[in-house]
Structure formats: C-alpha cells, structure tokens
Amino acid sequence: MSTPPLAGAGMPPGAFSGAQAQAAREVNTASLCRIGQETVQDIVFRTMEIFQLLRNMQLPNGVTYHTATYQDRLGKLQEHLRQLSILFRKLRLVYDKCNENCAGLDPVPIEQLIPYVEEDGSKHDDRGAASQLRFASEERREIMEVNK
C-alpha cells in the first residue's frame, strides 16, 4: 500500500482532502496499543465513578425523594454511561485496527521467544571457543612448566 507524500514535501498544505490527510498520518501499532491501554484505564475509571454514584444513591423506601436531586443524579449517571459506551466503541476501533495491522505477521511459537541455553547455538559456539582457548592456554602453561 502506498501512502501519499506528506504535506511538507513540496506540496501546499491544503492539497489533501480529509481522507487522504488521515491516511498520511497513519498510526503505528505500538501507538495504537498505548491508546488502547489509556482507553481501558478510562473505562475502569468511569466504571468506578458509576459504582460510586450508585453506592451514594438512596433507595426509594417510601421516603420522599427530592425530584431535583434525583434528576441531577440520574443525569450524571446517564452521562457516565454514555461516555462509557463511547469508550468501548473507541476500544473496539483500536482493537480492529491493531488486528488489521498485525494480520500479515506470522505467529511465532512461544517456545522460540524463550531463550534456552541448550538451543542457543551462537552462545554455545562462543562458550566452546572460550573453553578451547582456556584448555589450550592451560596446556601451554603445563608444557612451559615441564620445560623449565
């Protein structure tokens, strides 16, 4: 997929339409993951606020309830629920975009992500060379002592 050149590359700033400008500033997957993490934190915060509002609400147990107080708390609760719904939609968009960006990647087996000493050939070769060098050095020292 080719992306259009950025606005500063010899073109006037207003040369792109809205869709092309958004395609030009494509976000990488790491940034999307950070945005997703922040969105999850916002969802948790909003949910805690909703539970706080619900905990502070008084149940109508035959007690006269002030209509203004009820309307105020109901409005706050509805606003928090609306914001929570928006945050979940945002999280879904971020999730879909991350999956789209990672669709072409080949999955790596977990076993390959963990470095095993037995399987790591380059480290093993370095250790083998080091042990051979140490062995040769000790052998040379022994020969020198025998010759003296």
Phi and psi in degrees as GROMACS dihedral restraints (atoms count N, CA, C in turn):
[ dihedral_restraints ]
;  ai    aj    ak    al  type     phi  dphi    fc
    3     4     5     6     1   -98.8    20    10
    4     5     6     7     1   141.5    20    10
    6     7     8     9     1  -105.6    20    10
    7     8     9    10     1   146.6    20    10
    9    10    11    12     1   -67.7    20    10
   10    11    12    13     1   155.4    20    10
   12    13    14    15     1   -65.4    20    10
   13    14    15    16     1   154.2    20    10
   15    16    17    18     1   -70.4    20    10
   16    17    18    19     1   160.1    20    10
   18    19    20    21     1   -63.2    20    10
   19    20    21    22     1   -26.6    20    10
   21    22    23    24     1   -83.8    20    10
   22    23    24    25     1    -2.0    20    10
   24    25    26    27     1   -93.5    20    10
   25    26    27    28     1    59.9    20    10
   27    28    29    30     1    82.2    20    10
   28    29    30    31     1     8.2    20    10
   30    31    32    33     1  -118.7    20    10
   31    32    33    34     1   149.3    20    10
   33    34    35    36     1   -65.5    20    10
   34    35    36    37     1   150.9    20    10
   36    37    38    39     1   -60.9    20    10
   37    38    39    40     1   -28.7    20    10
   39    40    41    42     1   -92.4    20    10
   40    41    42    43     1    18.1    20    10
   42    43    44    45     1   -76.8    20    10
   43    44    45    46     1   -16.1    20    10
   45    46    47    48     1  -100.3    20    10
   46    47    48    49     1   147.8    20    10
   48    49    50    51     1   -83.7    20    10
   49    50    51    52     1   177.6    20    10
   51    52    53    54     1   -61.8    20    10
   52    53    54    55     1   -42.6    20    10
   54    55    56    57     1   -67.8    20    10
   55    56    57    58     1   -39.3    20    10
   57    58    59    60     1   -68.7    20    10
   58    59    60    61     1   -35.5    20    10
   60    61    62    63     1   -66.0    20    10
   61    62    63    64     1   -37.4    20    10
   63    64    65    66     1   -69.9    20    10
   64    65    66    67     1   -36.8    20    10
   66    67    68    69     1   -66.7    20    10
   67    68    69    70     1   -31.7    20    10
   69    70    71    72     1   -69.5    20    10
   70    71    72    73     1   -31.6    20    10
   72    73    74    75     1  -104.7    20    10
   73    74    75    76     1    54.9    20    10
   75    76    77    78     1   -66.7    20    10
   76    77    78    79     1   138.7    20    10
   78    79    80    81     1   -95.8    20    10
   79    80    81    82     1   137.8    20    10
   81    82    83    84     1   -77.6    20    10
   82    83    84    85     1   167.9    20    10
   84    85    86    87     1   -66.2    20    10
   85    86    87    88     1   -35.9    20    10
   87    88    89    90     1   -63.5    20    10
   88    89    90    91     1   -40.9    20    10
   90    91    92    93     1   -66.1    20    10
   91    92    93    94     1   -38.6    20    10
   93    94    95    96     1   -62.8    20    10
   94    95    96    97     1   -39.2    20    10
   96    97    98    99     1   -65.0    20    10
   97    98    99   100     1   -38.8    20    10
   99   100   101   102     1   -64.8    20    10
  100   101   102   103     1   -42.4    20    10
  102   103   104   105     1   -62.8    20    10
  103   104   105   106     1   -40.6    20    10
  105   106   107   108     1   -63.1    20    10
  106   107   108   109     1   -40.6    20    10
  108   109   110   111     1   -64.0    20    10
  109   110   111   112     1   -43.2    20    10
  111   112   113   114     1   -64.1    20    10
  112   113   114   115     1   -37.7    20    10
  114   115   116   117     1   -65.3    20    10
  115   116   117   118     1   -41.4    20    10
  117   118   119   120     1   -62.6    20    10
  118   119   120   121     1   -41.1    20    10
  120   121   122   123     1   -63.3    20    10
  121   122   123   124     1   -39.3    20    10
  123   124   125   126     1   -64.5    20    10
  124   125   126   127     1   -39.4    20    10
  126   127   128   129     1   -62.5    20    10
  127   128   129   130     1   -43.8    20    10
  129   130   131   132     1   -63.1    20    10
  130   131   132   133     1   -43.0    20    10
  132   133   134   135     1   -62.6    20    10
  133   134   135   136     1   -47.1    20    10
  135   136   137   138     1   -63.1    20    10
  136   137   138   139     1   -39.9    20    10
  138   139   140   141     1   -64.2    20    10
  139   140   141   142     1   -40.0    20    10
  141   142   143   144     1   -63.5    20    10
  142   143   144   145     1   -39.3    20    10
  144   145   146   147     1   -64.8    20    10
  145   146   147   148     1   -39.0    20    10
  147   148   149   150     1   -62.7    20    10
  148   149   150   151     1   -45.4    20    10
  150   151   152   153     1   -64.9    20    10
  151   152   153   154     1   -34.1    20    10
  153   154   155   156     1   -64.4    20    10
  154   155   156   157     1   -44.6    20    10
  156   157   158   159     1   -62.4    20    10
  157   158   159   160     1   -43.3    20    10
  159   160   161   162     1   -66.0    20    10
  160   161   162   163     1   -35.7    20    10
  162   163   164   165     1   -67.9    20    10
  163   164   165   166     1   -34.9    20    10
  165   166   167   168     1   -82.7    20    10
  166   167   168   169     1   -11.5    20    10
  168   169   170   171     1   -72.5    20    10
  169   170   171   172     1   143.3    20    10
  171   172   173   174     1   -97.2    20    10
  172   173   174   175     1   134.6    20    10
  174   175   176   177     1   -73.1    20    10
  175   176   177   178     1   141.1    20    10
  177   178   179   180     1   -78.1    20    10
  178   179   180   181     1    80.4    20    10
  180   181   182   183     1   -93.2    20    10
  181   182   183   184     1    56.4    20    10
  183   184   185   186     1    76.7    20    10
  184   185   186   187     1     4.8    20    10
  186   187   188   189     1   -91.4    20    10
  187   188   189   190     1   142.0    20    10
  189   190   191   192     1   -68.2    20    10
  190   191   192   193     1   130.9    20    10
  192   193   194   195     1  -116.4    20    10
  193   194   195   196     1   129.7    20    10
  195   196   197   198     1   -68.8    20    10
  196   197   198   199     1   127.4    20    10
  198   199   200   201     1   -64.4    20    10
  199   200   201   202     1   -37.9    20    10
  201   202   203   204     1   -65.1    20    10
  202   203   204   205     1   -42.8    20    10
  204   205   206   207     1   -64.6    20    10
  205   206   207   208     1   -42.2    20    10
  207   208   209   210     1   -62.8    20    10
  208   209   210   211     1   -46.1    20    10
  210   211   212   213     1   -64.1    20    10
  211   212   213   214     1   -38.6    20    10
  213   214   215   216     1   -64.1    20    10
  214   215   216   217     1   -48.3    20    10
  216   217   218   219     1   -67.1    20    10
  217   218   219   220     1   -37.8    20    10
  219   220   221   222     1   -64.5    20    10
  220   221   222   223     1   -40.4    20    10
  222   223   224   225     1   -63.3    20    10
  223   224   225   226     1   -43.1    20    10
  225   226   227   228     1   -62.9    20    10
  226   227   228   229     1   -43.4    20    10
  228   229   230   231     1   -63.3    20    10
  229   230   231   232     1   -44.0    20    10
  231   232   233   234     1   -65.1    20    10
  232   233   234   235     1   -37.1    20    10
  234   235   236   237     1   -65.3    20    10
  235   236   237   238     1   -43.1    20    10
  237   238   239   240     1   -63.6    20    10
  238   239   240   241     1   -40.8    20    10
  240   241   242   243     1   -66.3    20    10
  241   242   243   244     1   -37.6    20    10
  243   244   245   246     1   -64.8    20    10
  244   245   246   247     1   -44.9    20    10
  246   247   248   249     1   -63.0    20    10
  247   248   249   250     1   -38.2    20    10
  249   250   251   252     1   -64.1    20    10
  250   251   252   253     1   -40.5    20    10
  252   253   254   255     1   -62.8    20    10
  253   254   255   256     1   -41.9    20    10
  255   256   257   258     1   -63.6    20    10
  256   257   258   259     1   -42.1    20    10
  258   259   260   261     1   -64.8    20    10
  259   260   261   262     1   -38.2    20    10
  261   262   263   264     1   -66.5    20    10
  262   263   264   265     1   -37.5    20    10
  264   265   266   267     1   -65.4    20    10
  265   266   267   268     1   -40.3    20    10
  267   268   269   270     1   -62.6    20    10
  268   269   270   271     1   -42.9    20    10
  270   271   272   273     1   -63.3    20    10
  271   272   273   274     1   -38.2    20    10
  273   274   275   276     1   -65.0    20    10
  274   275   276   277     1   -40.5    20    10
  276   277   278   279     1   -63.1    20    10
  277   278   279   280     1   -43.2    20    10
  279   280   281   282     1   -63.9    20    10
  280   281   282   283     1   -42.4    20    10
  282   283   284   285     1   -61.4    20    10
  283   284   285   286     1   -46.7    20    10
  285   286   287   288     1   -63.0    20    10
  286   287   288   289     1   -41.1    20    10
  288   289   290   291     1   -66.6    20    10
  289   290   291   292     1   -40.0    20    10
  291   292   293   294     1   -63.6    20    10
  292   293   294   295     1   -43.4    20    10
  294   295   296   297     1   -62.9    20    10
  295   296   297   298     1   -38.3    20    10
  297   298   299   300     1   -64.7    20    10
  298   299   300   301     1   -42.3    20    10
  300   301   302   303     1   -68.6    20    10
  301   302   303   304     1   -30.8    20    10
  303   304   305   306     1   -97.6    20    10
  304   305   306   307     1     5.6    20    10
  306   307   308   309     1   -64.4    20    10
  307   308   309   310     1   -35.6    20    10
  309   310   311   312     1   -82.7    20    10
  310   311   312   313     1    -7.0    20    10
  312   313   314   315     1   -79.5    20    10
  313   314   315   316     1   140.3    20    10
  315   316   317   318     1   -81.0    20    10
  316   317   318   319     1   132.5    20    10
  318   319   320   321     1   -68.4    20    10
  319   320   321   322     1   135.8    20    10
  321   322   323   324     1   -98.1    20    10
  322   323   324   325     1   127.6    20    10
  324   325   326   327     1   -60.4    20    10
  325   326   327   328     1   144.8    20    10
  327   328   329   330     1   -59.8    20    10
  328   329   330   331     1   -33.6    20    10
  330   331   332   333     1   -61.1    20    10
  331   332   333   334     1   -29.9    20    10
  333   334   335   336     1   -78.8    20    10
  334   335   336   337     1   -19.0    20    10
  336   337   338   339     1   -81.1    20    10
  337   338   339   340     1   -20.1    20    10
  339   340   341   342     1   -95.5    20    10
  340   341   342   343     1   119.4    20    10
  342   343   344   345     1   -76.2    20    10
  343   344   345   346     1   116.3    20    10
  345   346   347   348     1   -97.6    20    10
  346   347   348   349     1   138.8    20    10
  348   349   350   351     1   -66.0    20    10
  349   350   351   352     1   -38.7    20    10
  351   352   353   354     1   -68.8    20    10
  352   353   354   355     1   -33.5    20    10
  354   355   356   357     1   -90.1    20    10
  355   356   357   358     1   -15.9    20    10
  357   358   359   360     1   -80.1    20    10
  358   359   360   361     1   100.0    20    10
  360   361   362   363     1   -68.6    20    10
  361   362   363   364     1   -38.9    20    10
  363   364   365   366     1   -66.9    20    10
  364   365   366   367     1   -41.4    20    10
  366   367   368   369     1   -67.4    20    10
  367   368   369   370     1   -37.9    20    10
  369   370   371   372     1   -63.8    20    10
  370   371   372   373     1   -41.6    20    10
  372   373   374   375     1   -64.7    20    10
  373   374   375   376     1   -40.6    20    10
  375   376   377   378     1   -63.4    20    10
  376   377   378   379     1   -41.2    20    10
  378   379   380   381     1   -66.2    20    10
  379   380   381   382     1   -39.9    20    10
  381   382   383   384     1   -62.8    20    10
  382   383   384   385     1   -43.2    20    10
  384   385   386   387     1   -65.7    20    10
  385   386   387   388     1   -40.3    20    10
  387   388   389   390     1   -65.9    20    10
  388   389   390   391     1   -41.0    20    10
  390   391   392   393     1   -69.2    20    10
  391   392   393   394     1   -35.7    20    10
  393   394   395   396     1   -65.1    20    10
  394   395   396   397     1   -41.1    20    10
  396   397   398   399     1   -64.2    20    10
  397   398   399   400     1   -42.8    20    10
  399   400   401   402     1   -63.7    20    10
  400   401   402   403     1   -44.0    20    10
  402   403   404   405     1   -61.7    20    10
  403   404   405   406     1   -44.5    20    10
  405   406   407   408     1   -64.6    20    10
  406   407   408   409     1   -38.8    20    10
  408   409   410   411     1   -65.9    20    10
  409   410   411   412     1   -42.1    20    10
  411   412   413   414     1   -66.1    20    10
  412   413   414   415     1   -40.1    20    10
  414   415   416   417     1   -63.1    20    10
  415   416   417   418     1   -41.3    20    10
  417   418   419   420     1   -63.6    20    10
  418   419   420   421     1   -42.2    20    10
  420   421   422   423     1   -63.2    20    10
  421   422   423   424     1   -42.5    20    10
  423   424   425   426     1   -62.7    20    10
  424   425   426   427     1   -41.7    20    10
  426   427   428   429     1   -63.7    20    10
  427   428   429   430     1   -40.8    20    10
  429   430   431   432     1   -64.0    20    10
  430   431   432   433     1   -39.1    20    10
  432   433   434   435     1   -67.8    20    10
  433   434   435   436     1   -37.6    20    10
  435   436   437   438     1   -66.5    20    10
  436   437   438   439     1   -39.7    20    10
  438   439   440   441     1   -68.4    20    10
  439   440   441   442     1   -29.6    20    10
